[in-house]
Amino acid sequence: MLTNKEKRLQFLGFNDLWFVVIGIFIISFITDYLFSKSFIRYPLGFAIMNWSISLFFTICDWFIIRSILIFLRKKFPNFQDDVKRVVIFFLAIIGTVVIVDLAGGALIVKVFSFFGENINYSTELKVLLPVTLITIMTMAIYEAIYYYVRLKKSIREEEQSKQVIIQAQLDTLRNQAQPHFLFNSLNTLRDIIDEDAKEDAKEFVDNLSDVYRFILESGNANLISLQEELKFVKAYIHIQSERFGDNLKVNWDLPKDKLTSMIVPMSLQLLIENAIKHNIVSRAKPLCIDIEIRGNQLMVSNKIQSKSTQIPSTKIGLKNIKKRYALISNKTLDIKNDGNRFMVSLPLLKLSDQKKNYANTNN
């Protein structure tokens, strides 16, 4: 870990190489001055030997406690675990200082006795207490830097998440506001009115209104229940069904107990929109979209019926969904294209699946 810069940056928040080297020397001199004043009371040779004992204890304390620090950060990486981690770390510092003092003292006695020198080494509270306080203050620097770095990262990722969500909202609005969408919708509405079906016309307008309302209202949400997303999707499908009639078919297989699961807003609608945009929808070739749940995955699939004048695919919709899932959770969508069927699997989430940076930003 000391020689691996990437690991130091990941778990410590900064490159602590020089902090370790300089810190060990400073603390060893401070402890030697507080308890022995070796360089004032003794000749240089004996003073260096006496100081080396403080250096030995400082090195042992520092690297053992630093290793515990890294272990605890791996085990408790989230903000809400900070209090638990710091308490355990505080107790670990006290335990380490005591154990190192006892074991190191016994080792020093044996080493000196090996060379024929008899020394008495005893553990005293007046010695351990200042050493513990100095160690805690030093490790507090690690904690302060680590917290600051994580806070900056959290703010940056939250801003990225908001930007991506807003971009998804704008992309969807742009798609639905494109002239051909409005043209088709108005033509469909005119046909319904021509048939003197006032109730059908009202329902069509209500569904069109629901689509735009959902897009505008979902911009602040990181996650939304599948049940809420389905209301939006079914309103969108109703609009498209008025245009394509029975040539557009959607098969649903969604157990009721899964409707409270969470997904990224507008993700299901974007997948259905992509299927309609890139495939033939006609009486000769009706488009059938299957939407089902397998395990904890919401699967959207359709037979590939490529248009002769294929619209160039930017895959912006899929990229947007993938990026939002990556920012909000540790789960990713799965995309498969075997040449015959196109399938996308959206992970079903819980609020607890959110990265902790976003647990309190799901407005």
Buried (B, 14 or more C-beta within 10 A) or exposed (E): BEEEEEEBEEBBBBEBEEBBEEBBEEBBBBBBBEBBEBBEEBEEEEBEEBBEBBBBBBBBBBBBBBEBBBBBBEEBEEBEBBEEBBEBBBEBBBEBBBEBBEEBBEEBBEEEEEEEEEEEBEEEEEBBEBBBEBBBEBBEEBBEBBBEBBEEEBEEBBEEBBEBBEBBBEBBBEBBEEEEBEEBBEEBBEBBEEEEEEEBBEBBEEBBEBBBEBBEEBBEBBBBBBEBBBEBBBBBBBBBBBBBEEBBBBEEEBEEEBBEBBBBBBBBBBBBBBBBEBBBBEEEEBBBBBBBBEEBBBBBBBBBBEEEEEEEEEEBBBEBBBBBBBBBBEBBBEEEEEEEEBBBBBBBBEEEBBBEBBBEBBE
